[in-house]
């Protein structure tokens, strides 16, 4: 795909009071992604540049956006824990945990479903999360201990639910079917962080990695603050605790659901 | 889901020279959808109001948007062929063929992936097509015999392609797997007309109803003009001719692909 993605990336619509480091990171990510789309073709954006700290290939689009986020973290004197670079110590009690471009394959190809997602943690405790849908500038923010202006759907049962899932892995078809055949609607959007905020705002009932152990903590960190604040739950299908840990080789099968009951029911369906 | 969808629907970014009836229909659809989201909850937007001319249930959101489109057709003195109302004869040689809200379930629930898609036909011959992504106002236009400002990816082989598909039907799992396991990336966005323009602009390689016979002609009419103009192809998996026909009970398994070769290869994979 030797063409450029023609659509502009708008500035994120940041709520007043957003933590300065988080705001700078979101603005930096959107600006860098916009410039990257103008400068590089789809093929170039998808080029592999090496292996990230999380053990997966780093695309050019990931590299460009993470550089802008690292600049923002350094300017604001906070540490950074990010998919490609791993942990960067800037000597602060605060760490910015980010997935620079959630939905990298979408972002590189032009499918308009990719996000910046970031969490500010204080001595390991999440205090503020921000998810920004890059193609529209829509933002979802959550602050620990404060109410959020959106609610999940409140659904408690998988049967008849509207769920979003990761694509089926090659060795787990039976598990994948066991979950999706109970849902009324199935989507595969390939952008975990955006799918998580769609659960938070009540547009879909749940999102799941159906036992694939694909998720890193940077995929789930923003959801862990945002979704429970809206009435939902985030957990691992196999009951492992979700921990913000600089070791990005750890994996989970994240389930993000409108209620704790629905999350547990999906987890049980995954385990079989 | 008793909450409202909070995001505004922008005015479509219509190119200069858009056919007045098509422009009025797109503007009417976006305005009606915006008002519907403010006035009604997600649950209300999804309420079944009866059975449309295409034989499927009509949701409240479909009804509201189609009314605005029917007004536009009447004002501009063109006939209308639409999902819910069927054929409305306003005594013209021109007919506006529309899917008022492509991706109705997305539109009703708040998943930001739904479209207005319309084609002006002159004595049955398509002359101009417009697809508008309602949540962003992005528009793709094609005029018969004129070049378009976008190109498909040019991919010719299914192996390793990025494809979008309808969800697997309950009785065709083997067929669904036969196609998707050859692709490198799989998405289910649940909005045929938007997925078709993503093929046209080169963001994905193909979109397919994998033998489910789910498509009506109103789902494919805009793609039939837009995608070939960008180098791609639109066909039925079983070789049936795609015909603009007032009988909306007819069904196809539409394949929209970056090249005729890729479309034929996917069709062959569906047929097995």
Interface residues (C-beta under 8 A of the other chain):
Chain A: X1 X3 X5 X6 X7 X42 X105 X109 X110 X111 X112 X135 X136 X138 X149 X150 X151 X153 X154 X162 X167 X168 X170 X173 X177 X180 X181 X185 X186 X187 X188 X189 X190 X198 X201 X202 X203 X204
Chain B: X1 X3 X5 X6 X7 X42 X105 X109 X110 X111 X112 X135 X136 X138 X149 X150 X151 X153 X154 X162 X167 X168 X170 X173 X177 X180 X181 X185 X186 X187 X188 X189 X190 X198 X201 X202 X203 X204
